[in-house]
Amino acid sequence: MKNYILVGVGVLTAITIGIASFLLVQQHALNQKMEEATRASSRQVAASARKRLT
């Protein structure tokens, strides 16, 4: 009986770790996309500011 409990706990732990690492990867990808979007928008702001100056 104890073996089944240990196996169950091990499987649950493995699933939890898998989900956590997947979420971390997703979060990292989202952060990179947000950074790229921020850079692009700041580039656009800089370009429009340059247009106004000239």
Number of C-alpha atoms within 10 A of each C-alpha: 5 7 8 9 10 11 11 12 12 12 12 12 12 12 12 12 12 12 12 12 12 12 12 12 12 12 12 12 12 12 12 12 12 12 12 12 12 12 12 12 12 12 12 12 12 12 12 11 11 10 9 8 7 5
